[in-house]
Amino acid sequence: MISGAIKDDYIILPLEDFMDTKYPDKKLSYVIIQNESLKYPICVFRFSETEYEALWMQCTHQGSQLQVFGDKLQCPAHGSEFSNQGLVQNGPADQTLRKFPVYIESDFLKISLKKPV
């Protein structure tokens, strides 16, 4: 769990936040961003050096906060499961998770918090 700095409409996240502190040669497959300005955390999955997915950790069934288990997000309230790309894998949820656009600039990820139009 890390605190992401919010600047304008973006969360700015150093790419080094994906480094495993115990094993410097290994990179984490995800990080969870929590900020007091956000109602729910955002989970950022890392697929490669240039491919990331940022997902809102709110279940689309009844709004419970999701938990991460490996490459899945699970709802503790009713058991819904979502893939690391936000797709429903097990109900009762029937809608995908909210995604945030992710941009790489230098050694930082910029996650856009702008509401989809």
Secondary structure, 3 states (H helix, E strand, C coil): CECCEEECCEEEEEHHHHECCCCCCCECCEEEECCCCCCCCEEEEECCCCCEEEEECECCCCCCECEEECCEEECCCCCCEEECCCCEEECCCCCCCCEECEEEECCEEEEECCCCC
